[in-house]
């Protein structure tokens, strides 16, 4: 059983002992700490938006969160089943003081989490998140008296408002998409994508077939949108005469595409392809995290822009995007952040921009993929034990390569070692008790071999 407190929020498995898992007592504690933080920031108890994905534990967590916020004197706007980007937009649209998204994103069914938003509908900064954790550990809470208790209002209109906002974006070519008459196959992993994506496709005139479309939270397969988990939709693509396959994670902020022939487009190339389309119409810079493909750098420079790498974590990417004035950015895990919409990963925005690109170019998905630089990423992991000293491991890895003249070492987030024709990145996950080992080269064999070499270095230290 696990409870993780990080830049990505409060995340844990359901059930078990307090302090070790995401259980009702800990949900109350962290929700209260967040409400206390927001109250100190705004000077009053106003309105907080709450949305949740389709997880089995979602209703339980929602009830505890909403009751706690009301007990803190906050009025709650409960938008029900909602994607992470929908909830982010709802905070802005409702002019709320903040928001809580109840979702563990790509984690398996036994997990859930509280993702915490500020009044802009963006994730808390690292400093703000640390302050929430400090308040939680102090447990010096002050709840509202009976005449100051908050209220709860249900509002299920924000899915439609989210779709309308996506279609209003200048680079979303609705007419071209409708004229192309796309036929797509979509895996919504038994969560909120099965609610909002059919409505998006209907509005765009896209013919669709939904796999795992019931919002039960009983995921049909591992919910992380990686090739090893997607054989069902890949097989369906090979036999269904579709133009495109689309896969989202349970909270619909990550996006992966499958080509018309049933092969993976590559989740790393979700951002690359959307960025190429945006940059062909808008001059500007890009940002992705350190664990993302070099292809974004190549595409950005082709269009005359400058690429910058950020530490892993959505708030780190958005902070860097604001610093450098990026017109598009995101993460190589299929997360597209388009500031014209909002500073948050949004699969609906990614789908609409990708379909616009395909429609305007008149090509197939596999033809589009061949227009980009070809890199291959191997994604490995090292499971941690309570005795593992991750910091000592990363320091040692850095020391090993510091004197290698052929390598550049970056330690802003774990350790990334850049060679002229490949790279490898080791970092402690924000969402799971593991060290992620990502490596990239021209072939998957070269990438995997580089990752395994570094993993062996780590194993030898233990």
C-alpha positions, -999 to 999 in steps of 0.1 A, spaced: 0 0 0 13 34 -9 8 71 -2 28 96 -24 30 133 -17 46 152 -46 43 180 -71 16 159 -88 -7 160 -58 -16 135 -31 -18 100 -46 -22 66 -31 -39 32 -30 -73 28 -15 -77 9 18 -52 1 46 -37 21 75 -39 58 79 -7 76 69 2 48 45 -27 49 19 -53 73 5 -80 66 30 -108 88 44 -88 103 73 -59 113 51 -83 126 24 -98 149 51 -64 160 63 -50 169 29 -83 185 17 -84 206 49 -48 217 44 -55 227 8 -86 246 18 -66 264 45 -39 273 20 -65 287 -5 -82 306 23 -49 322 33 -42 330 -3 -76 346 -11 -84 359 23 -119 343 23 -137 311 19 -152 312 -16 -158 286 -43 -139 254 -51 -146 232 -82 -145 194 -78 -144 170 -107 -136 132 -108 -128 105 -133 -146 72 -134 -126 53 -108 -144 28 -85 -133 48 -55 -143 81 -70 -176 85 -53 -162 77 -19 -133 102 -23 -157 128 -38 -180 126 -8 -152 130 17 -136 159 -3 -169 178 -8 -180 173 29 -146 185 41 -147 216 19 -182 225 31 -169 220 66 -142 245 59 -169 270 48 -163 266 10 -191 265 -16 -184 235 -38 -192 234 -75 -194 197 -82 -191 191 -120 -194 154 -116 -176 130 -141 -151 153 -158 -117 151 -174 -87 168 -158 -86 195 -185 -124 200 -181 -120 206 -144 -91 230 -150 -112 251 -174 -142 250 -151 -121 267 -124 -115 296 -148 -150 297 -162 -166 297 -128 -141 322 -114 -135 298 -85 -107 301 -59 -93 267 -68 -102 231 -78 -96 195 -68 -95 168 -95 -101 133 -81 -81 111 -104 -49 90 -103 -44 95 -140 -27 65 -156 -23 45 -123 -42 12 -119 -77 8 -105 -67 5 -69 -52 40 -69 -68 75 -66 -55 110 -60 -62 146 -53 -48 169 -79 -48 205 -66 -54 236 -87 -50 273 -81 -75 301 -92 -61 299 -127 -71 263 -130 -34 253 -131 -15 229 -108 1 243 -77 37 253 -79 63 232 -61 65 259 -34 27 261 -30 24 223 -29 51 222 -2 31 247 19 0 225 16 20 196 29 34 217 57 -1 227 68 -13 191 66 15 178 88 9 206 114 -28 197 116 -37 230 131 -71 232 114 -100 256 120 -134 244 107 -164 266 100 -192 271 126 -227 259 117 -238 292 102 -207 294 80 -209 260 65 -205 259 27 -229 246 1 -227 221 -28 -240 228 -63 -241 202 -91 -234 215 -126 -229 190 -155 -226 216 -183 -188 219 -184 -182 190 -208 -202 209 -234 -184 242 -225 -150 225 -228 -159 212 -263 -171 246 -274 -139 262 -262 -119 236 -282 -138 242 -314 -134 280 -310 -96 277 -312 -83 294 -344 -62 265 -355 -90 239 -351 -103 237 -386 -138 223 -381 -148 227 -417 -118 207 -430 -124 180 -404 -160 176 -414 -152 175 -451 -127 147 -445 -153 123 -430 -128 106 -406 -136 72 -391 -118 66 -358 -116 39 -332 -112 51 -296 -103 33 -264 -116 53 -234 -105 28 -208 -139 27 -190 -136 62 -177 -147 98 -185 -133 98 -220 -163 76 -229 -186 104 -218 -170 135 -235 -152 121 -266 -184 109 -284 -199 144 -280 -167 159 -294 -167 136 -324 -204 142 -331 -198 179 -331 -168 175 -355 -187 151 -379 -164 122 -371 -176 87 -373 -164 67 -343 -164 33 -326 -157 33 -288 -139 5 -271 -142 2 -233 -167 31 -233 -186 25 -201 -176 48 -173 -173 21 -146 -137 25 -134 -131 -12 -139 -104 -7 -164 -103 -33 -192 -65 -32 -192 -36 -14 -177 -46 23 -181 -13 37 -191 -15 43 -229 16 23 -239 18 -1 -268 21 -32 -245 -13 -23 -231 -31 -16 -263 -33 -48 -283 -71 -48 -283 -75 -15 -302 -44 -22 -323 -60 -55 -335 -93 -38 -341 -76 -11 -362 -61 -38 -384 -95 -52 -393 -119 -22 -391 -111 2 -420 -104 32 -397 -84 63 -405 -71 67 -370 -69 51 -335 -71 72 -304 -63 62 -269 -67 83 -237 -59 77 -201 -86 77 -173 -86 115 -169 -81 123 -206 -50 145 -203 -27 120 -221 -32 110 -257 -18 83 -280 -25 77 -317 -26 45 -337 -20 46 -375 -45 33 -400 -26 1 -404 -28 -8 -366 8 3 -357 16 28 -330 21 64 -341 42 67 -309 30 85 -278 62 107 -280 50 119 -314 16 131 -302 32 164 -291 57 164 -320 29 162 -346 6 187 -329 36 211 -324 46 208 -361 10 218 -371 9 247 -346 44 260 -356 35 259 -393 9 285 -385 24 303 -355 61 314 -351 73 306 -316 92 284 -291 84 250 -276 90 233 -243 89 196 -232 103 177 -203 137 161 -201 123 127 -207 108 136 -240 120 129 -276 145 150 -294 122 151 -323 104 182 -308 137 201 -308 143 192 -344 108 202 -355 110 234 -336 143 244 -351 130 236 -385 103 262 -381 127 288 -367 118 285 -330 138 276 -299 133 244 -279 138 243 -241 137 213 -218 120 215 -184 120 192 -153 93 165 -154 60 175 -140 32 195 -157 37 226 -136 74 226 -144 67 225 -181 40 252 -179 63 274 -158 91 271 -184 66 277 -212 56 310 -197 93 320 -192 102 314 -228 69 324 -244 63 289 -259 33 286 -283 31 249 -277 45 224 -253 39 194 -232 53 160 -223 64 130 -243 38 108 -226 12 122 -249 5 154 -230 -3 184 -252 -3 219 -236 -16 247 -259 -16 281 -242 -43 294 -266 -66 271 -247 -51 269 -213 -19 258 -194 -28 222 -189 -25 189 -208 -56 184 -228 -64 154 -250 -94 171 -266 -72 200 -278 -47 175 -290 -73 154 -309 -88 185 -326 -54 200 -337 -42 166 -349 -74 160 -370 -70 196 -384 -35 188 -395 -45 155 -411 -75 172 -428 -55 201 -442 -26 179 -454 -49 152 -469 -25 124 -458 -28 92 -438 -15 89 -403 14 67 -413 23 92 -441 23 120 -415 45 100 -391 71 95 -418 76 133 -421 92 135 -387 127 127 -375 127 90 -363 138 83 -328 130 54 -305 125 56 -268 129 27 -243 110 32 -211 122 10 -182 118 12 -145 135 2 -112 112 -7 -84 121 9 -51 123 -5 -16 120 15 16 158 11 20 167 25 -14 187 57 -12 177 73 -45 196 105 -40 228 87 -34 223 66 -65 217 97 -87 248 114 -72 269 84 -80 256 82 -116 263 119 -121 299 114 -108 304 84 -132 297 105 -163 309 139 -152 344 133 -167 331 118 -200 339 144 -226 314 129 -250 285 134 -226 266 164 -211 251 158 -177 219 176 -166 208 173 -130 178 196 -127 156 166 -124 173 133 -115 202 128 -139 201 131 -177 231 121 -197 231 135 -233 254 119 -259 256 132 -295 233 105 -309 214 93 -278 204 101 -242 194 84 -210 174 99 -181 171 85 -146 147 101 -121 124 92 -92 88 91 -102 63 117 -89 35 92 -91 49 57 -83 75 42 -60 100 36 -89 130 51 -107 121 58 -143 148 50 -168 141 65 -202 166 63 -230 164 74 -267 185 65 -298 179 58 -335 168 23 -329 149 7 -300 176 -19 -295 202 9 -290 179 28 -267 171 -2 -246 207 -12 -244 217 22 -231 189 21 -205 198 -14 -194 235 -3 -190 225 25 -166 201 2 -147 229 -23 -141 250 6 -127 221 12 -102 217 -25 -94 255 -27 -87 251 1 -61 224 -16 -41 
